[in-house]
Amino acid sequence: MLGKFVFYFKHSVNDLKSNGRRTLFALLCIAAGVAAIVSLQTLGVMIEDTLTGSLRESNRGDIRIVPSPGFAGDEANFSESTRRRDGIVESEDSEDFGWQFTPEGQEKLKQWFADNYEGDIDFTYQQALASNAAISISVPARDSDKGIVQPYFIEAEQYPLFGEIRTEDDKLLSDVLQAPTDIVISRNLADDLGAELGDKIRLSRATEDFTLRGIVATDAEGGFENILGAIFGYYYVDVSAAQLFEDLTPGQATVIYVGLDNPDKVEEVDNAFRRRYPYLGTVTTVELEERNSKISNTVNELVIIMGLVSILIGGIGIVNTMLVIVSRRTVEVAVLKTIGLEPEQVTILFLIEAILMGIAGGFLGILLGWAMAFGLKGVAGTFVAQSLAFRVAPEPALNGFIVGVFITAVFGFLPTLAAGQVRPATVLRPSETIIPRSGRLQSFAALMLVLAAISLVAQGLIGNLLDFGDEFQLITGANGAIIGVLMSIPIVLGGFLDMRKGRKSRSWPFRLLLIWPGLLVLSLVGGFAFGYFVTSIIVVSVTFILVGSLYLLLLLLIWAVGGGSLSEFPVLGGLPSVLRVLAFIFFPLWTAFIVFFVVVLKPPTIALGIFSLFFFIHIPALIVTLVLPAWVLGQLLQRYGFLDLKISLRAMVAAKGRGASMLLALVIGIFTLSAITMMVDSILNIFDELLVDQIGGNVLIFPAGGEDTLAQVENVLENHQGVKSYSVIRNYEATFVSLVDVSANETLKWNDLEERILSKERVGDMGEDLVDQLDFSFSSVDARRLDANLPDVKLYKGRQLDPQTDTGPDADGNWPIVISATQATIDAGIDVGDLITFSIGDRRTDRITFHIVGMLDKRGGSVSGIGSDNYTLIDSFGSLEPTEVFGVADIEESQIRSVRRELAEIPGVFVLETRLLNELITSVIDQFTSFPILVAALALFTGGIVIANAVALSTMERRREIGIMKAIGLQRERVLGMLLLENSLMGLIGGLIGVGIGVLLLAGALVFVFEGELGNTIPYGTAFMLMGLCILIALGAAIVSVWGASGEKPLNVLRYE
C-alpha cells in the first residue's frame, strides 16, 4: 500500500513539473480563490479587532450620557414632572432632542457618581449647541467654506478620558488648544477648505475669528458615532469658546463622558444610574461591544459567503485545467493501463495530482491573500470610518488552505474519473486526440457525491446562518434523502444492466430482492440524516440548480450567436434530427403554456406548487425560448458577416462547453458587482429626484426666531436677484379625528380605519405596521403657498392644488388638501372626494375639516421630503401657531453662496442646500457599500483569473490551428484580430447575461418597492460600463495568451507535440 502511494506521489510530482504552464494555470485559479477567502476573512478579523478593541477610547469613556433616552430608554417609565423636578436637564422645546444638561445638573450627576461608586471617576462634557451656531466654517483668505461640519466643543485638558488625540505634527489637543480662539480641524476638512496652520477660520455666528493650530487625522474621531465628521469633517475648540457665540450658553452640555477606575463595575453602575434617571440615555462599553460584535458578525458572514463564491469560481478553472491535462495525457494513461493499472488506480493517480495542486495553490493563495488584505485595509477601513491595523491571523489562512485543498479535490474528481475510462488501445493511435468520457450513470452518481462534499464545506462556513429550527432541518433532511436516493440509483441500475448483459449468477435473486432495495433504503435514511445535520445542503442544491441553469443558458447563447446548426444543439445534438426539430418546437410552445397557466389562468397556490415541481422542463423551455432571437441573429451573421467574424463564431461554437464554463465565472463575478453598484446608483438617483422634485427647490431655510425672523428671511429672498422663486411652509402637528367616506356615505373613526386595514390578508405583522404607518402619515399637515415651489410629484389619484381655483374653503367650509397615498391609506379605503377632519396642535378643540382633492403616489413607501406629505393652503389654519416654519427657495447655483451669506447674518437662521443633503446621502451610502463592493470586486478578480486560465488553455490547444492559418498566408495581425474578436464576443455575452440579470432583479425590486415608473432610476450608464468592463477583462485575458501564440512560426507550431 505504501509502495503504491509513493509511486502515485512521485508520478504526480513529475507530471506537475512536465505540465509546466498548465499546472501554473491551475495553481493560479486555486490561489485566486484561496486568496479571496484569506484576504476577506483577514479583513473581517481586522474589522472585528477595531470594533471590539479599545472600547473605552471609542466610547470616549466607560459611560456616555445623553440628555434624552431616545432608543436607549422608555419614556413610559418616568413622568415629565420627574425630569423637570430633578433639574438635570432643561429644554425650550417639547421634543427630546431639545434637552440639554445644565451646569447645575452636571454637578448633581457628579455627586450621584461620588455617592454611588466607591472608586475614582473622571468627568467631562461636550458643549451644547443651538440654532445654526458653529456648524458652518470658512477660510476667508482662501475663499473656501463648508456649509455643514461636525463641531466638538470639548474640555481640552480632559478630553478624551482614555487614549489621546494628537495632531499631525505630534502635539496633544491640550497643547494646541490654549486660547478660546484656537481651533483644530480634521484632515478631510482641511483638504476641502485648503486650510493650513496659521489660517484664520470663521465659524457661523461667532463674534471672533479662530486661528488654526493643528490638523488631526480624519479617523481621530472614528466609528459610527462620527459618521458626519468622517463625511463632512469636524473641528475641536475648547468649551471656553462658547462665550464667543451669542446663541450659546456656556456650561450647557449635550454629552457627558464618565470614566471609572474599575471597568468591571460599568454594567452595575449603569443599571443603578438608569433606575435613578430613566429619562437620560446612556451608552456603555458593554453595550458598544455588543453592538459592534453584531456588526462584526454581519461582516464576517458576508465575507464567508463571498469567499465561498470566489473559491467555487476558482473551481471552474480547476475543472477546465484538469480536463485539458487528462485530454493531453490519454496516451500516457493508456500506457499505464497497458502495464496493469486499473481504472480506479488511474483515477486515484490523477486525484492525488489534483490534491498536490490544491496544497501548492493553497500556500500561494495564503501569501497572496495576506498581501491583498494589507493593500485593501484602507478601503475596508472606510466602512467603519476607522484605520485598520494589519495582522496575520492564522484562522483565515487555515480556513482558506483547507477549503482550497478540499475544493480542488472535489472539482478535480469528475475529470479524474474520466481519466480512468481511457482504453489501452489508445497507445496504438497516439496521433489522435481522444477525450475520454466517464459513463452517464457514473458521472451522475459522482455529481451527487460532489454536491454532498461541497455541502460539508459550506456547512463549516455558513452553517450557523441556517439555524432556523427543526422544521427547516426536516426540509433539508428531505433534500438530503432525495440526493441519497439519486446517488444509489445509478449503482442499482448499473448492476441491473450488467446482470441483463451477462450470465445471471445464483445470487441475482438475492441482489434483486434484498441488496438493491436495502441499498435504496439505506441511502434514503443516510441521506436524510446527512441533510438533517448538514443544513447547507439545501443552499448548495439550489445553487447547483441555478448555476446549472445559467450554464445551460450560456451554452445555448454561444451556440445561438455562433450560428450553430441543429445537429450541434447542446444536449440534444446526439438525437435523431426529427427529435431535435420537435424538441426545438416543443420548448417555445411549453413556454407559452407556462405564461398561459400562470398569468391567464391564475391557478391557486397548491396548483402552482405542483406545477413548479416540473422545473426540469420549465427551465430548459424558458432558456431555449430566450435564445431563439440570438439564434436568428447568429444565422444572419453566418450568412452575411465578414469572413473573420464567421471564423470567430465557428470557433466559439466548436468550444462552446469550455466557453460556457469560462463565462460562468465571469457572469457570477460581474453579477455580484453590478447588483451592488447599480443598486447604489439607483438609490442615489431616487434621492436626487426626491430632493429636486418633492422639496420644490434647491435651498432650505429654517428660521428659529419667530415671525420677525421669518419676515427678514422673506425680505432677503424677495430682493436678491439670484432667487428664482421661494415659498414659506408652515408645518402643523395634527391628530386624526374622523373620515367621511363619501362613496359609502358613512363617518369613520380611527378604530374603523384600523379594522379595515387589519381585515386584509397579511404576512406576519404587516397589518399592524401599516396601522402605524397611517398614524404617522396623519401626524402633521403643511400649509403652503400655491403660486411657487409646489412639489413636482406623481399623483396616485386626483389633482394637484391649483392657485387659480383653490383659493379658499368650499361652500361647506372644507379646505382642499392633498394627502399621501400609502398602502395604509389605500387599504383604509380613503379616496379622493372624502372629507377628513384633524385636530390641530395640543388643543383638541381646534378642528379643521379638509376635502381630499389629490393623493400623492407613495404606495412603494418612498422616502418623503422635508415636512409633511399632506399639504393644503397657507390660509387654512387661520391664526393657529405652527409647530415649525421653514422656507424652500429655488436659487441660481452661482448665487447660492451669496444668498447664504446674507441669510447667515440673520440671527437664528439655518440654511441647508439640498446638494449637501445629496452629498450626505451619497457619502453615507458610499461608506456602507465600500466593503461589499470590495468583496464583489474580489469575486470578479477570481473570475478574471479563471478566464485568463481558460483562454490560455484554449490557445495552447489551438496552436496547430493558428499555425495552419499562418501557413496558408494569414498575417499575424489578422490571426490576432480573429482571436481577440472571438474573446470580445464571449465577454459581451457574459456582460449581457451578468449585468442583464442584475438589471432585471433591480427593476423588479424597484417596481415592488416604489410601484411606479422607473424613469431614470435604473442606472443604464453604469450597466453599459460594467458590460464594457466584461469585454475588457476578456480582451485582457486573451491578449496575455494569444499575443505570443499568434507570433510563433508556422513550422514550430505544426510540429507541436
Secondary structure by P-SEA (a helix, b strand, c coil): caaaaaaaaaaaaaaaaaaaaaaaaaaaaaaaaaaaaaaaaaaaaaaaaaaaccccccccccbbbccccccccccccccaaaaaaaccccccccccccccccaaaaaaaaaaaaacccbbbbbbbbbbbccccccccccccccccccbbbbbbccccccccccccccccccccccccccccbbbbcaaaaaaacccccbbbbcccccbbbbbccccccccccccccccccccccccccccccccccccccccccbbbbbbccccaaaaaaaaaaaacccbbbbcaaaaaaaaaaaaaaaaaaaaaaaaaaaaaaaaaaaaaaaaaaaacaaaaaaaaaacccaaaaaaaaaaaaaaaaaaaaaaaaaaaaaaaaaaaaaaaaaccbbbbbbbcaaaaaaaaaaaaaaaaaaaaaaaaaaaacccccccccccbbbbbccaaaaaaaaaaaaaaaaaaaaacccccccccaaaaaaaaaaaaaaaaaaaaaaaaaaaaaaaacccccaaaaaaccaaaaaaaaaaaaaaaaaacccaaaaaaaaaaaaaaaaaaaaaaaaaaaccccccccccccccaaaaaaaaaaaaaaaaaaaaacccccccaaaaaaaacaaaaaaaaaaaaaaaaaaaaaaaaaacccaaaaaaaaaaaaaaaaaaaaaaaaaaaaaaaaaaaaaaaaaaaaaaaaaaccccccbbbbbcccaaaaaaaaaaaaccccccbbbbbbbbbbbbcbbbcccccccccaaaaaaaaaacccccaaaaaaaaaaaaaacbbbbbbcccccccccccccccccccccccccccbbbbbcccccaaaaaacccccbbbbbbccccccbbbbbbbccccccccccccccccccccccccccccccccccccccccccaaaaaaaaaaacccbbbbbaaaaaaaaaaaaaaaaaaaaaaaaaaaaaaaaaaaaaaaaaaaaaaaaaaaaaaacccaaaaaaaaaaaaaaaaaaaaaaaaaaaaaaaaaaaaaacccccccccaaaaaaaaaaaaaaaaaaaaaacccccccccaaaaaacc
